[in-house]
Amino acid sequence: MSDDGYNWEVYCLLDEPGGRVRYVGVSRDASTRFRQHRRAARKGSATPVHCWIREMWEVDVKPVFQVLERGSGIEAAALAERRWLQHWREVSRSRGGLHPILNRGAREESLKNVEEIKQRLTYDPHNKK
């Protein structure tokens, strides 16, 4: 895999009391992406992860994020995110599937699409073109 200059971080969102991973993502800046998730949850986004964040807030629990892996290269980002998604899905299944990963089903399959990863990694929320 070539290093195309795209630095990335694979991160997870988890519930602090149980330490259960509920979401896995990739971003150029995981802490900024975590703030974006919280902002979307406050604004009422209906995605599963944002609904879960609101549910956590309702019981006075703060979701936390953790960087799982850092690297560079679009292809490496796609592979790393898929690998971590698979890992945490397997952990969830081994625990009876009570706390499944909240990533949307179709998205994980589309991670093979390097262009989608490139778009996500190059997105600048401050540049409103």
RANOR-V811338 format. One record per pair of residues at least 24 apart in sequence whose C-alpha atoms are under 6 Angstrom apart, sorted by the first residue. I is the first residue (numbers start at 1). J is the second residue. D is the distance in whole Angstrom. If there is no record, write none. Layout:
# RANOR-V811338
i j d
I J D
I J D
This chain:
# RANOR-V811338
i j d
3 72 6
3 73 5
4 73 5
6 72 5
6 73 5
7 71 6
7 72 4
8 70 6
8 71 6
8 72 6
9 69 6
9 70 4
10 67 6
10 68 6
10 69 5
11 66 5
11 67 4
11 68 5
12 65 5
12 66 5
13 64 6
13 65 4
14 63 6
14 64 6
15 63 5
22 101 4
22 102 6
23 101 5
23 102 5
23 103 6
27 121 6
28 121 5
48 102 6
49 102 6
78 111 6
